[in-house]
Amino acid sequence: MSRVCQLTGQRANNGMAVSHSHVRTKKLQQVNLQYRRLWWAEGNRWVKIRLSTRALRTVQKKGLGAFAKELGVNLAKV
């Protein structure tokens, strides 16, 4: 399973690890993904979802249904 946020679609970022001697090597900066069981009030059920911690903070602020609707995600399929 790829490391992708199910709400926002965030993926890994390509970056460089720079050593003390300034030698650059490629590295992946992974998204901090968490499995969470969140209550979806409109569907009147729990939804188990894999989302980034940034998306989790936004869900706590706006609510799961409103945030998913804003992003165009259908929670009935999750």
N, CA, C and O atoms as CSV, one atom per row, in Angstrom:
chain,resi,resn,atom,element,x,y,z
A,1,MET,N,N,0.838,-1.173,0.000
A,1,MET,CA,C,0.000,0.000,0.000
A,1,MET,C,C,0.887,1.243,0.000
A,1,MET,O,O,1.813,1.353,0.804
A,2,SER,N,N,0.601,2.168,-0.900
A,2,SER,CA,C,1.411,3.369,-0.973
A,2,SER,C,C,1.051,4.333,0.142
A,2,SER,O,O,-0.064,4.315,0.664
A,3,ARG,N,N,1.995,5.160,0.493
A,3,ARG,CA,C,1.787,6.106,1.592
A,3,ARG,C,C,1.141,7.373,1.050
A,3,ARG,O,O,1.825,8.328,0.683
A,4,VAL,N,N,-0.187,7.364,1.008
A,4,VAL,CA,C,-0.958,8.489,0.487
A,4,VAL,C,C,-2.095,8.785,1.455
A,4,VAL,O,O,-2.772,7.867,1.919
A,5,CYS,N,N,-2.306,10.053,1.758
A,5,CYS,CA,C,-3.414,10.468,2.603
A,5,CYS,C,C,-4.717,10.272,1.834
A,5,CYS,O,O,-4.829,10.717,0.692
A,6,GLN,N,N,-5.699,9.615,2.441
A,6,GLN,CA,C,-6.950,9.314,1.749
A,6,GLN,C,C,-7.839,10.536,1.587
A,6,GLN,O,O,-8.740,10.523,0.748
A,7,LEU,N,N,-7.617,11.580,2.353
A,7,LEU,CA,C,-8.413,12.794,2.207
A,7,LEU,C,C,-7.740,13.805,1.282
A,7,LEU,O,O,-8.333,14.228,0.290
A,8,THR,N,N,-6.512,14.191,1.601
A,8,THR,CA,C,-5.859,15.260,0.858
A,8,THR,C,C,-5.039,14.766,-0.325
A,8,THR,O,O,-4.745,15.540,-1.237
A,9,GLY,N,N,-4.663,13.480,-0.326
A,9,GLY,CA,C,-3.857,12.947,-1.421
A,9,GLY,C,C,-2.385,13.286,-1.308
A,9,GLY,O,O,-1.656,13.180,-2.295
A,10,GLN,N,N,-1.923,13.696,-0.123
A,10,GLN,CA,C,-0.519,14.028,0.066
A,10,GLN,C,C,0.342,12.784,-0.111
A,10,GLN,O,O,-0.022,11.695,0.334
A,11,ARG,N,N,1.496,12.962,-0.770
A,11,ARG,CA,C,2.439,11.879,-1.028
A,11,ARG,C,C,3.827,12.275,-0.538
A,11,ARG,O,O,4.011,13.362,0.010
A,12,ALA,N,N,4.799,11.393,-0.735
A,12,ALA,CA,C,6.175,11.664,-0.351
A,12,ALA,C,C,6.761,12.756,-1.241
A,12,ALA,O,O,6.375,12.913,-2.400
A,13,ASN,N,N,7.700,13.502,-0.671
A,13,ASN,CA,C,8.373,14.579,-1.383
A,13,ASN,C,C,9.821,14.167,-1.627
A,13,ASN,O,O,10.469,13.625,-0.731
A,14,ASN,N,N,10.336,14.421,-2.839
A,14,ASN,CA,C,11.739,14.161,-3.129
A,14,ASN,C,C,12.575,15.303,-2.580
A,14,ASN,O,O,12.275,16.475,-2.807
A,15,GLY,N,N,13.620,14.949,-1.860
A,15,GLY,CA,C,14.488,15.960,-1.278
A,15,GLY,C,C,15.931,15.494,-1.315
A,15,GLY,O,O,16.245,14.422,-1.832
A,16,MET,N,N,16.796,16.316,-0.760
A,16,MET,CA,C,18.213,16.004,-0.697
A,16,MET,C,C,18.674,15.979,0.754
A,16,MET,O,O,18.310,16.844,1.550
A,17,ALA,N,N,19.472,14.985,1.081
A,17,ALA,CA,C,20.157,14.960,2.367
A,17,ALA,C,C,21.535,15.557,2.128
A,17,ALA,O,O,22.307,15.036,1.323
A,18,VAL,N,N,21.846,16.639,2.815
A,18,VAL,CA,C,23.112,17.346,2.602
A,18,VAL,C,C,24.023,17.073,3.793
A,18,VAL,O,O,23.680,17.388,4.932
A,19,SER,N,N,25.185,16.487,3.522
A,19,SER,CA,C,26.125,16.147,4.589
A,19,SER,C,C,26.952,17.373,4.976
A,19,SER,O,O,26.820,18.449,4.393
A,20,HIS,N,N,27.806,17.174,5.977
A,20,HIS,CA,C,28.681,18.263,6.441
A,20,HIS,C,C,29.616,18.714,5.322
A,20,HIS,O,O,29.930,19.900,5.224
A,21,SER,N,N,30.065,17.785,4.476
A,21,SER,CA,C,30.945,18.127,3.362
A,21,SER,C,C,30.164,18.592,2.134
A,21,SER,O,O,30.734,18.792,1.061
A,22,HIS,N,N,28.844,18.761,2.306
A,22,HIS,CA,C,27.928,19.262,1.283
A,22,HIS,C,C,27.718,18.269,0.131
A,22,HIS,O,O,27.359,18.665,-0.979
A,23,VAL,N,N,27.945,16.976,0.404
A,23,VAL,CA,C,27.615,15.937,-0.562
A,23,VAL,C,C,26.106,15.712,-0.487
A,23,VAL,O,O,25.554,15.509,0.594
A,24,ARG,N,N,25.453,15.748,-1.631
A,24,ARG,CA,C,23.998,15.610,-1.652
A,24,ARG,C,C,23.589,14.214,-2.100
A,24,ARG,O,O,24.072,13.716,-3.116
A,25,THR,N,N,22.700,13.587,-1.340
A,25,THR,CA,C,22.136,12.301,-1.714
A,25,THR,C,C,20.620,12.426,-1.661
A,25,THR,O,O,20.065,13.148,-0.832
A,26,LYS,N,N,19.968,11.709,-2.562
A,26,LYS,CA,C,18.511,11.782,-2.629
A,26,LYS,C,C,17.868,11.060,-1.454
A,26,LYS,O,O,18.364,10.032,-0.995
A,27,LYS,N,N,16.768,11.605,-0.976
A,27,LYS,CA,C,16.000,10.951,0.070
A,27,LYS,C,C,14.528,11.297,-0.125
A,27,LYS,O,O,14.185,12.280,-0.781
A,28,LEU,N,N,13.676,10.478,0.454
A,28,LEU,CA,C,12.238,10.730,0.407
A,28,LEU,C,C,11.791,11.285,1.750
A,28,LEU,O,O,12.131,10.740,2.800
A,29,GLN,N,N,11.033,12.364,1.710
A,29,GLN,CA,C,10.424,12.921,2.908
A,29,GLN,C,C,8.993,12.411,2.945
A,29,GLN,O,O,8.129,12.904,2.221
A,30,GLN,N,N,8.750,11.422,3.793
A,30,GLN,CA,C,7.448,10.767,3.838
A,30,GLN,C,C,6.431,11.611,4.605
A,30,GLN,O,O,6.782,12.408,5.476
A,31,VAL,N,N,5.172,11.412,4.257
A,31,VAL,CA,C,4.072,12.066,4.957
A,31,VAL,C,C,3.831,11.310,6.266
A,31,VAL,O,O,3.938,10.085,6.311
A,32,ASN,N,N,3.508,12.043,7.320
A,32,ASN,CA,C,3.224,11.436,8.615
A,32,ASN,C,C,1.777,10.947,8.602
A,32,ASN,O,O,0.860,11.705,8.920
A,33,LEU,N,N,1.575,9.681,8.234
A,33,LEU,CA,C,0.233,9.119,8.115
A,33,LEU,C,C,-0.149,8.342,9.367
A,33,LEU,O,O,0.682,7.671,9.980
A,34,GLN,N,N,-1.422,8.446,9.733
A,34,GLN,CA,C,-1.961,7.768,10.901
A,34,GLN,C,C,-3.261,7.078,10.510
A,34,GLN,O,O,-4.040,7.613,9.721
A,35,TYR,N,N,-3.495,5.891,11.058
A,35,TYR,CA,C,-4.806,5.256,10.926
A,35,TYR,C,C,-5.688,5.794,12.044
A,35,TYR,O,O,-5.307,5.746,13.214
A,36,ARG,N,N,-6.848,6.300,11.697
A,36,ARG,CA,C,-7.764,6.832,12.697
A,36,ARG,C,C,-9.179,6.339,12.420
A,36,ARG,O,O,-9.573,6.150,11.270
A,37,ARG,N,N,-9.918,6.139,13.474
A,37,ARG,CA,C,-11.331,5.789,13.392
A,37,ARG,C,C,-12.098,7.027,13.809
A,37,ARG,O,O,-12.152,7.363,14.992
A,38,LEU,N,N,-12.699,7.714,12.827
A,38,LEU,CA,C,-13.355,8.990,13.076
A,38,LEU,C,C,-14.862,8.849,12.922
A,38,LEU,O,O,-15.341,8.085,12.084
A,39,TRP,N,N,-15.601,9.588,13.732
A,39,TRP,CA,C,-17.061,9.567,13.646
A,39,TRP,C,C,-17.514,10.492,12.530
A,39,TRP,O,O,-17.170,11.674,12.510
A,40,TRP,N,N,-18.294,9.941,11.595
A,40,TRP,CA,C,-18.860,10.705,10.484
A,40,TRP,C,C,-20.338,10.927,10.800
A,40,TRP,O,O,-21.149,10.008,10.688
A,41,ALA,N,N,-20.679,12.148,11.193
A,41,ALA,CA,C,-22.024,12.445,11.693
A,41,ALA,C,C,-23.085,12.320,10.605
A,41,ALA,O,O,-24.182,11.829,10.871
A,42,GLU,N,N,-22.774,12.758,9.382
A,42,GLU,CA,C,-23.756,12.703,8.301
A,42,GLU,C,C,-24.096,11.265,7.913
A,42,GLU,O,O,-25.243,10.965,7.583
A,43,GLY,N,N,-23.107,10.382,7.952
A,43,GLY,CA,C,-23.332,8.974,7.645
A,43,GLY,C,C,-23.735,8.157,8.851
A,43,GLY,O,O,-24.108,6.990,8.724
A,44,ASN,N,N,-23.662,8.767,10.022
A,44,ASN,CA,C,-24.026,8.130,11.291
A,44,ASN,C,C,-23.265,6.826,11.517
A,44,ASN,O,O,-23.851,5.811,11.894
A,45,ARG,N,N,-21.945,6.866,11.279
A,45,ARG,CA,C,-21.109,5.677,11.469
A,45,ARG,C,C,-19.653,6.089,11.652
A,45,ARG,O,O,-19.267,7.232,11.405
A,46,TRP,N,N,-18.860,5.118,12.095
A,46,TRP,CA,C,-17.421,5.305,12.216
A,46,TRP,C,C,-16.770,5.056,10.862
A,46,TRP,O,O,-17.213,4.185,10.113
A,47,VAL,N,N,-15.736,5.802,10.544
A,47,VAL,CA,C,-14.985,5.638,9.303
A,47,VAL,C,C,-13.529,5.431,9.686
A,47,VAL,O,O,-12.936,6.274,10.359
A,48,LYS,N,N,-12.937,4.291,9.254
A,48,LYS,CA,C,-11.517,4.042,9.488
A,48,LYS,C,C,-10.766,4.578,8.278
A,48,LYS,O,O,-10.998,4.141,7.151
A,49,ILE,N,N,-9.869,5.522,8.516
A,49,ILE,CA,C,-9.236,6.253,7.420
A,49,ILE,C,C,-7.762,6.464,7.737
A,49,ILE,O,O,-7.376,6.584,8.900
A,50,ARG,N,N,-6.945,6.509,6.690
A,50,ARG,CA,C,-5.515,6.765,6.829
A,50,ARG,C,C,-5.273,8.190,6.360
A,50,ARG,O,O,-5.407,8.488,5.173
A,51,LEU,N,N,-4.918,9.069,7.286
A,51,LEU,CA,C,-4.765,10.465,6.918
A,51,LEU,C,C,-3.530,11.068,7.562
A,51,LEU,O,O,-3.017,10.561,8.560
A,52,SER,N,N,-3.063,12.159,6.974
A,52,SER,CA,C,-1.882,12.841,7.479
A,52,SER,C,C,-2.239,13.603,8.742
A,52,SER,O,O,-3.407,13.900,8.991
A,53,THR,N,N,-1.230,13.915,9.534
A,53,THR,CA,C,-1.472,14.635,10.777
A,53,THR,C,C,-1.962,16.054,10.502
A,53,THR,O,O,-2.725,16.596,11.303
A,54,ARG,N,N,-1.554,16.663,9.416
A,54,ARG,CA,C,-2.055,17.987,9.054
A,54,ARG,C,C,-3.541,17.912,8.721
A,54,ARG,O,O,-4.311,18.785,9.122
A,55,ALA,N,N,-3.947,16.875,7.991
A,55,ALA,CA,C,-5.364,16.694,7.678
A,55,ALA,C,C,-6.160,16.396,8.937
A,55,ALA,O,O,-7.309,16.820,9.056
A,56,LEU,N,N,-5.565,15.673,9.880
A,56,LEU,CA,C,-6.230,15.356,11.140
A,56,LEU,C,C,-6.519,16.630,11.935
A,56,LEU,O,O,-7.587,16.760,12.534
A,57,ARG,N,N,-5.580,17.556,11.942
A,57,ARG,CA,C,-5.790,18.835,12.624
A,57,ARG,C,C,-6.931,19.619,11.971
A,57,ARG,O,O,-7.737,20.243,12.661
A,58,THR,N,N,-6.993,19.583,10.645
A,58,THR,CA,C,-8.050,20.293,9.944
A,58,THR,C,C,-9.398,19.638,10.195
A,58,THR,O,O,-10.407,20.333,10.315
A,59,VAL,N,N,-9.434,18.310,10.277
A,59,VAL,CA,C,-10.677,17.596,10.592
A,59,VAL,C,C,-11.162,17.983,11.984
A,59,VAL,O,O,-12.362,18.162,12.191
A,60,GLN,N,N,-10.253,18.115,12.933
A,60,GLN,CA,C,-10.636,18.513,14.283
A,60,GLN,C,C,-11.185,19.934,14.305
A,60,GLN,O,O,-12.026,20.259,15.143
A,61,LYS,N,N,-10.722,20.774,13.400
A,61,LYS,CA,C,-11.167,22.167,13.346
A,61,LYS,C,C,-12.502,22.312,12.621
A,61,LYS,O,O,-13.416,22.967,13.122
A,62,LYS,N,N,-12.614,21.690,11.423
A,62,LYS,CA,C,-13.788,21.883,10.563
A,62,LYS,C,C,-14.839,20.797,10.700
A,62,LYS,O,O,-16.023,21.045,10.468
A,63,GLY,N,N,-14.423,19.611,11.069
A,63,GLY,CA,C,-15.315,18.455,11.079
A,63,GLY,C,C,-15.046,17.587,9.862
A,63,GLY,O,O,-14.650,18.078,8.805
A,64,LEU,N,N,-15.266,16.287,10.026
A,64,LEU,CA,C,-14.934,15.338,8.968
A,64,LEU,C,C,-15.793,15.528,7.729
A,64,LEU,O,O,-15.268,15.549,6.616
A,65,GLY,N,N,-17.100,15.667,7.896
A,65,GLY,CA,C,-18.000,15.808,6.751
A,65,GLY,C,C,-17.739,17.069,5.961
A,65,GLY,O,O,-17.723,17.027,4.730
A,66,ALA,N,N,-17.531,18.195,6.633
A,66,ALA,CA,C,-17.300,19.469,5.951
A,66,ALA,C,C,-15.972,19.464,5.203
A,66,ALA,O,O,-15.885,19.964,4.081
A,67,PHE,N,N,-14.938,18.899,5.821
A,67,PHE,CA,C,-13.621,18.872,5.179
A,67,PHE,C,C,-13.619,17.954,3.967
A,67,PHE,O,O,-13.036,18.288,2.936
A,68,ALA,N,N,-14.274,16.785,4.084
A,68,ALA,CA,C,-14.343,15.856,2.952
A,68,ALA,C,C,-15.153,16.462,1.806
A,68,ALA,O,O,-14.807,16.281,0.639
A,69,LYS,N,N,-16.214,17.169,2.130
A,69,LYS,CA,C,-17.029,17.807,1.105
A,69,LYS,C,C,-16.244,18.902,0.394
A,69,LYS,O,O,-16.370,19.077,-0.818
A,70,GLU,N,N,-15.436,19.638,1.149
A,70,GLU,CA,C,-14.593,20.693,0.577
A,70,GLU,C,C,-13.568,20.123,-0.398
A,70,GLU,O,O,-13.256,20.741,-1.416
A,71,LEU,N,N,-13.044,18.927,-0.072
A,71,LEU,CA,C,-12.041,18.289,-0.924
A,71,LEU,C,C,-12.656,17.438,-2.025
A,71,LEU,O,O,-11.951,17.000,-2.935
A,72,GLY,N,N,-13.949,17.200,-1.955
A,72,GLY,CA,C,-14.616,16.376,-2.965
A,72,GLY,C,C,-14.419,14.891,-2.766
A,72,GLY,O,O,-14.401,14.135,-3.738
A,73,VAL,N,N,-14.269,14.454,-1.524
A,73,VAL,CA,C,-14.057,13.037,-1.206
A,73,VAL,C,C,-15.375,12.430,-0.760
A,73,VAL,O,O,-16.078,13.002,0.073
A,74,ASN,N,N,-15.712,11.266,-1.317
A,74,ASN,CA,C,-16.921,10.553,-0.944
A,74,ASN,C,C,-16.601,9.594,0.191
A,74,ASN,O,O,-15.930,8.583,-0.017
A,75,LEU,N,N,-17.078,9.908,1.393
A,75,LEU,CA,C,-16.779,9.080,2.566
A,75,LEU,C,C,-17.572,7.778,2.573
A,75,LEU,O,O,-17.232,6.865,3.325
A,76,ALA,N,N,-18.603,7.669,1.772
A,76,ALA,CA,C,-19.370,6.432,1.707
A,76,ALA,C,C,-18.538,5.300,1.100
A,76,ALA,O,O,-18.795,4.129,1.380
A,77,LYS,N,N,-17.550,5.633,0.278
A,77,LYS,CA,C,-16.711,4.620,-0.356
A,77,LYS,C,C,-15.503,4.249,0.496
A,77,LYS,O,O,-14.799,3.291,0.178
A,78,VAL,N,N,-15.252,4.988,1.565
A,78,VAL,CA,C,-14.085,4.722,2.418
A,78,VAL,C,C,-14.430,3.663,3.438
A,78,VAL,O,O,-13.585,3.293,4.254
